[in-house]
Amino acid sequence: MTLRVALLTYSTKPRGGVVHTLNLAEALAGIGVDVTVWSLARAGDRGFFRDVDPAVAVRLVEFVDYAGDTVTDRIVRSINILHAAFTSDDYDIVHAQDCISANAVASCIRTIHHLDQFTTPILVQCHEKAITDPYARICVSQAVADEVGRGWNLRPTVIPNGVQAQRFIYAASEEVAAKSARARWRRELGRYVLAVGGIEPRKGTIDLVDAYHSTRQRIPDLALVIAGGETLFDYRDYRTAFEQRCGELDVEPVILGTIEDSALPSLVASCEVFAFPSTKEGFGLAAMEALAAGRPVVARDLPVLREVFGTTVRYARDVTEFATSMRVAIDTPGDPQPGRSLAKSMTWDAAARAHLDFYHSHPRG
């Protein structure tokens, strides 16, 4: 009998966990699993940020934002609305991809992409329950699995992410369409440092502004471009501090926000260097895509990124090292093949097959 799997995520926007959910769903469907992706649909969304393979069923649950809602209000309502809509009896495996969906369903598998830090009692409780209540757990890196082990004495199974490497390899190729797409970004943006993920504390954006400012002293025609940024959380204070720091340093970043998924590979392939100053990550999918595109990557020196990327990226512990590493990466990019080979080796098919084995060995009770 065909295995029926529900994958649950909290948003239709291109956040890392959502990207993971869709790619995993499509790869599972490709090996014969009956997959349904459930998500909350916010702000009138009628679909995900990209088209989803028709082999994957999609169930969207409408969520309306109310004026005056706090982050806690939004998360609690998100959990309650998804809980009321979800029908667990329709599935053999229920697999939650985040804190919200894990709290919304009973008897689930949970992928813990990274650990968050909350201060309000309700959100602390939600975070705790989403780790302790699932009957089985997956992490996308050993470093995060080790954090879970230290914090809760649990032993998640590690199944690394995949990456759609070919999209980014093509974007960096000499094919006419690929060259044309890169030329359009260069005409619009010139030479640029690129960060993907938005403006928020976990992404280390203010540190990037400082490092870019230093780099620009040596490379004056270099722009700073930031793409992405859809999140449930309220980062207005951080955004204010970011804007203040930009003003102090006379930095005028190009903030693209969420861009079309089809345009992302050429944007990445056109950058001088890909900056990844995150202070916390579970895997680093955006940086892996940049390696597939043959771009030099400078990443925060974190154990998880050392684990995933090895020697294929440059690491920096602070702003000074980040600025130096970006200059070196621009002046002498190095051989892109080791990074590209790593990205090509991380396939969603392999991830899906590992998940299928995990599902068979961890049936619902």
VOGU-3710 file (C-alpha; in Angstrom, 3 decimals, decimal comma):
1> mtlrvallty> 0,000/0,000/0,000  1,260/3,508/-0,861  2,533/5,425/2,147  0,488/8,551/2,837  2,597/11,399/4,232  1,581/14,867/5,387  4,331/17,501/5,497  3,360/20,600/7,464  4,894/24,059/7,313  3,839/27,466/8,592
11> stkprggvvh> 4,096/29,702/5,521  3,919/29,857/1,736  6,874/32,272/1,539  10,450/31,313/0,604  11,910/30,780/4,058  14,447/27,969/4,450  12,087/25,507/6,124  9,421/26,110/3,480  11,914/25,594/0,645  12,969/22,367/2,358
21> tlnlaealag> 9,358/21,198/2,705  8,491/21,667/-0,964  11,661/20,068/-2,289  11,325/17,113/0,063  7,654/16,689/-0,873  8,423/16,634/-4,584  11,304/14,192/-4,150  9,147/11,887/-2,026  6,407/11,983/-4,649  9,046/11,115/-7,230
31> igvdvtvwsl> 9,774/7,820/-5,458  6,122/6,884/-5,131  4,990/8,392/-1,829  1,522/9,939/-1,586  2,433/13,398/-0,251  0,282/16,295/0,903  1,801/19,604/1,981  -0,198/21,580/4,525  0,480/25,237/5,228  -1,062/28,379/6,560
41> aragdrgffr> -1,765/30,910/3,820  -1,291/34,468/4,983  -2,239/37,794/3,437  -4,554/36,241/0,889  -1,991/33,847/-0,593  -3,492/31,304/-2,955  -0,347/29,263/-3,441  3,301/28,863/-2,543  6,048/31,225/-3,682  6,677/28,869/-6,601
51> dvdpavavrl> 4,738/26,278/-8,550  4,569/22,885/-6,881  4,802/19,601/-8,777  1,219/18,408/-9,458  2,199/15,025/-7,991  2,135/16,761/-4,580  -1,241/17,647/-3,079  -1,420/21,063/-1,412  -3,778/22,080/1,387  -3,698/25,746/2,378
61> vefvdyagdt> -5,425/27,013/5,498  -6,388/30,684/5,439  -4,866/32,868/8,131  -5,872/36,501/8,520  -3,540/38,972/10,229  -5,286/41,293/12,642  -4,110/44,811/13,376  -2,579/44,963/16,828  -1,604/41,296/16,953  1,613/40,596/18,823
71> vtdrivrsin> 4,032/37,894/17,694  2,653/35,690/20,460  -0,921/36,335/19,284  -0,031/35,381/15,699  1,785/32,214/16,672  -0,903/30,996/19,064  -3,641/31,659/16,499  -1,513/29,983/13,823  -1,291/26,841/15,944  -5,012/26,829/16,731
81> ilhaaftsdd> -6,146/27,436/13,145  -3,882/24,761/11,692  -4,943/22,330/14,431  -8,626/22,871/13,672  -8,165/22,274/9,943  -5,737/19,344/9,932  -7,041/15,774/9,596  -4,368/13,431/10,917  -6,345/10,225/10,310  -5,866/10,666/6,552
91> ydivhaqdci> -2,122/9,970/6,829  0,242/7,212/7,849  3,005/9,706/8,657  2,570/13,271/9,931  5,802/15,238/9,603  6,001/18,761/11,045  8,735/21,089/9,818  8,599/23,830/12,451  7,465/24,825/15,917  4,000/26,002/14,824
101> sanavascir> 3,038/22,884/12,900  4,482/20,557/15,565  2,277/22,223/18,175  -0,758/22,048/15,890  -0,756/18,267/15,384  -0,539/15,223/17,610  1,701/12,178/17,167  4,140/13,598/14,631  7,714/13,418/13,427  9,504/16,773/13,724
111> tihhldqftt> 12,398/18,172/11,739  14,320/20,586/13,945  16,097/22,856/11,475  17,586/25,061/14,172  16,837/26,035/17,753  15,189/29,368/18,508  15,370/31,491/21,629  12,130/32,948/22,970  11,530/35,080/26,035  7,733/35,129/26,460
121> pilvqcheka> 6,438/32,176/28,545  3,908/31,040/25,937  6,471/30,922/23,129  9,039/29,217/25,365  6,427/26,550/26,087  5,585/26,174/22,376  9,259/25,768/21,521  9,712/23,180/24,260  6,655/21,147/23,261  7,701/21,136/19,613
131> itdpyaricv> 10,942/19,413/20,644  9,759/17,046/23,389  6,283/15,982/22,215  7,004/14,523/18,739  7,619/10,771/18,841  10,644/11,020/16,520  13,002/13,770/15,399  15,188/14,639/12,427  17,881/17,328/12,141  19,531/18,505/8,926
141> sqavadevgr> 22,987/18,679/10,528  24,860/16,930/13,312  25,631/20,251/14,998  21,924/20,937/15,583  21,343/17,323/16,624  24,113/17,769/19,198  22,427/20,925/20,512  19,204/18,974/20,960  21,152/16,229/22,720  22,786/18,667/25,134
151> gwnlrptvip> 19,552/20,503/25,855  17,047/17,652/26,084  19,032/14,403/26,129  17,390/13,389/22,835  19,113/11,849/19,830  17,622/13,054/16,525  18,507/11,317/13,290  20,552/13,465/10,889  19,331/13,682/7,291  21,070/16,521/5,408
161> ngvqaqrfiy> 19,256/18,880/3,073  19,352/18,526/-0,652  19,955/21,390/-3,060  18,606/22,045/-6,537  22,136/22,508/-7,784  21,386/22,326/-11,488  19,268/25,497/-11,431  22,243/27,458/-10,116  24,818/25,692/-12,278  22,785/26,629/-15,342
171> aaseevaaks> 22,428/30,238/-14,141  26,234/30,516/-14,112  26,693/28,815/-17,485  27,540/30,277/-20,875  24,089/29,469/-22,258  22,601/32,512/-24,007  19,599/32,814/-21,684  21,777/32,446/-18,581  24,261/35,075/-19,735  21,411/37,430/-20,576
181> ararwrrelg> 19,825/37,021/-17,140  23,136/37,758/-15,405  23,694/40,791/-17,609  20,311/42,196/-16,577  21,232/42,018/-12,892  24,623/43,594/-13,556  23,037/46,470/-15,479  20,627/47,048/-12,599  22,963/46,485/-9,647  26,564/46,765/-10,901
191> ryvlavggie> 29,070/44,781/-8,844  27,560/43,572/-5,601  27,850/41,586/-2,408  24,696/39,479/-1,973  22,958/38,253/1,170  19,734/36,252/1,075  17,420/35,973/4,051  16,263/39,440/4,988  17,136/41,877/7,752  16,974/40,204/11,143
201> prkgtidlvd> 19,199/39,382/14,114  19,738/35,716/13,218  21,005/36,711/9,783  23,685/39,022/11,225  22,659/41,852/8,908  24,137/44,738/10,909  27,501/42,975/11,068  27,295/42,640/7,284  26,739/46,397/6,937  29,887/47,049/8,988
211> ayhstrqrip> 31,932/44,530/6,985  30,629/45,897/3,686  31,490/49,459/4,737  35,082/48,381/5,354  35,240/46,427/2,089  33,902/49,395/0,148  36,883/51,487/1,197  39,009/49,239/-1,026  36,366/48,498/-3,689  34,324/51,725/-4,012
221> dlalviagge> 32,040/50,553/-6,833  30,749/47,577/-4,824  27,032/47,554/-3,852  25,354/45,690/-0,996  22,245/43,749/-2,049  19,874/42,003/0,378  17,115/39,694/-0,849  14,376/37,772/0,954  12,885/38,464/4,335  9,366/37,109/4,981
231> tlfdyrdyrt> 8,962/36,168/8,646  6,344/35,923/11,390  8,482/37,729/13,899  8,578/41,424/14,679  12,055/42,749/13,933  11,142/46,432/13,796  13,647/47,367/16,510  16,414/45,521/14,675  15,366/47,104/11,391  15,546/50,529/13,034
241> afeqrcgeld> 19,038/49,769/14,346  20,016/48,520/10,873  18,813/51,731/9,227  20,566/53,826/11,864  23,840/51,986/11,265  23,481/52,405/7,503  23,003/56,127/8,035  26,045/56,399/10,284  28,233/54,659/7,690  26,613/56,243/4,628
251> vepvilgtie> 25,668/52,793/3,361  22,702/52,590/0,985  21,887/48,897/0,555  19,682/47,672/-2,255  16,860/45,843/-0,476  15,046/43,618/-2,953  12,717/41,851/-0,531  11,207/38,609/-1,772  12,015/38,036/-5,435  10,549/35,588/-7,923
261> dsalpslvas> 11,936/32,103/-7,463  12,816/31,919/-11,152  15,000/35,028/-10,806  16,957/33,866/-7,756  19,593/31,692/-9,497  20,737/34,445/-11,840  20,799/36,968/-8,965  23,073/34,622/-7,028  25,217/33,762/-10,047  25,848/37,469/-10,757
271> cevfafpstk> 27,226/38,483/-7,365  30,896/39,139/-6,675  30,712/37,336/-3,346  27,910/35,698/-1,370  27,818/36,822/2,270  26,469/34,463/4,916  26,934/36,161/8,293  24,157/34,257/10,108  24,629/33,793/13,836  22,517/30,613/13,851
281> egfglaamea> 21,772/28,143/11,044  20,671/24,556/10,697  22,355/23,822/7,365  22,923/26,860/5,133  20,913/26,103/2,004  21,290/29,588/0,484  25,084/29,367/0,732  25,013/25,886/-0,828  23,076/27,330/-3,769  25,735/30,026/-4,147
291> laagrpvvar> 28,413/27,331/-4,323  26,415/25,587/-7,040  26,468/28,880/-8,949  30,246/28,971/-8,611  30,311/32,026/-6,385  32,786/32,507/-3,520  31,095/32,375/-0,126  32,131/34,040/3,121  30,334/32,530/6,109  30,201/33,086/9,837
301> dlpvlrevfg> 32,553/30,677/11,587  29,945/28,373/13,156  30,339/24,657/13,936  27,315/23,787/11,822  28,717/25,584/8,782  32,134/23,996/9,263  30,346/20,635/9,309  28,322/21,261/6,166  30,763/23,240/4,009  34,196/22,043/5,093
311> ttvryardvt> 36,881/23,901/3,143  34,650/25,087/0,288  33,898/28,506/1,852  35,868/31,179/3,690  35,043/31,643/7,385  35,050/34,784/9,508  34,677/35,147/13,264  33,976/38,883/13,394  33,379/41,978/11,281  37,082/42,593/10,616
321> efatsmrvai> 37,640/39,048/9,379  34,448/39,198/7,340  35,588/42,358/5,546  39,031/40,909/4,865  37,597/37,627/3,598  35,175/39,384/1,272  37,997/41,435/-0,257  40,128/38,341/-0,744  37,192/36,425/-2,249  36,557/39,209/-4,751
331> dtpgdpqpgr> 40,220/39,639/-5,689  40,999/35,904/-5,885  37,747/33,898/-6,058  39,529/30,562/-6,255  38,444/27,343/-7,908  34,641/26,979/-7,842  34,690/23,239/-8,569  35,033/21,877/-5,003  32,036/23,901/-3,849  30,032/23,030/-6,934
341> slaksmtwda> 30,843/19,338/-6,497  29,691/19,492/-2,879  26,404/21,112/-3,895  25,846/18,535/-6,640  26,398/15,727/-4,136  23,572/16,965/-1,879  20,519/15,673/-3,744  16,882/15,809/-2,748  16,465/12,266/-4,068  18,961/11,023/-1,478
351> aarahldfyh> 17,219/13,059/1,213  13,836/11,644/0,212  15,067/8,048/0,279  16,592/8,594/3,724  13,290/10,057/4,910  11,354/7,120/3,500  13,596/4,690/5,400  13,064/6,785/8,531  9,277/6,752/8,073  9,228/2,960/7,744
361> shprg> 11,333/2,556/10,876  9,284/5,121/12,844  5,576/4,393/12,196  2,909/6,253/14,108  1,802/4,494/17,256
//
